[in-house]
Amino acid sequence: MWICLSDAFLSIVDKGDPTRATLLVRARRAGDIERVFPEAEVSMKGGSDYAYRARLPRARVASRIAEAVQGVDYGNFKATVRERRRHDVYMDIWTVLARDQDPMPR
């Protein structure tokens, strides 16, 4: 699952925990995981598709993402992204995904 927040981009997967009690939260940029999960012990894995990773309890991940959804108070997500580089990346994602809409947006 990809999660785009105003100040963090996360990839959340079920990987490597046979009990399914935890999820692997991954990020491409330093600090993104900690902004969403301040308690996380983040490790760096060079040469990987996501350099930053933290294993967190599944219930905590679900709770925190639900809190983010409950906190939505805007009519335009892209307008909430203050950092220019992140905004531009999100616009690129928006543009690519718009190709999947039929009919395509203006």
N, C-alpha and C positions, 0 to 999 in steps of 0.2 A: 504494500500500500504506500502510495506517495502522499505525503501531507505537505502542502504549501501553506505556510503561515506568513504573516507579515514580516517576521524577523527570523524565520528558520525554514529550511527545507529538509524533510526527513523521509527516509525509506524504512518501513517497518515490515519485518518478515518473521516467520516462524521457522527458525533454522537452528538445528543442533541441540535442541532440548527435547529428549524423548518423552518427558513428562508433560510438555506443552504448558508449563507453568510460567515460562518467560518468553519474551519476544526480543529479537535483536533489532535495536534501533540504530540506524546508520545515517551518516551525514557526509556531505562532501566538504563542508567548511567547518573549521574550528569554531567552537562556541555554539553552534546551532543546537546540538543535543542539550547542552547545559542550560540554554535559555528556556527550554521547554521542561526539562527534567533536571533541576539544580542539584539533586541528590545523586545523579548518575556518576558512576566511575567510568569515564570515557578512555578508551585506548585508541592508539593510532596504529593503523596497519598500512604501511607504505606499499605501493604497487597494487593496491586493491581498487576496485571500482568505487567503493566508499571508504575514504581514509579514516573516518572516525566512527567508532562503534561502542555501544553499551548494551549490555543484557539487563533487562528490567522486567519486573513482575508484570505479567499480562494484564492483571487487574489495574495496576498503576497506569500503564500505557492507555488503557481504555478510559480510565477516569480522567486523565489529563487531556486527552483528545476531546472527550465529551465536554470538559470545562471550556476548551477553546471554542467549541461549537456554541455553547450557551452564551459565550461572551461576544458573539458576532453582533455588532451594532452599526454596521455600515451597509451602504447600498452598492458600493463598488470596491471589490477586494483590491484590485491593482492600485487604487488611490491610497491604500493604507501602507503600501510598501515604501518606506522612506529611503532606504539605501538604493542608490541609483543602479549599481551593478546587479543587485538582486531583482530590482524592478525590471531591468532589461532582459534578464534571463526568464523571468516569469512571462513577459510579453512574448518572448520567443516560443515558450511552451504554449501559450494561448494561441498564437498564430498557427503552430503546427496542428494542434488539436482542433482548430476551427475547420481544417480540411476534412474532418470526419463528420461534420454536420451537414445535413442535407435539408434545405438548401444552405449553402455556406453563408455566414454572416457578412454584412457589408464591410 
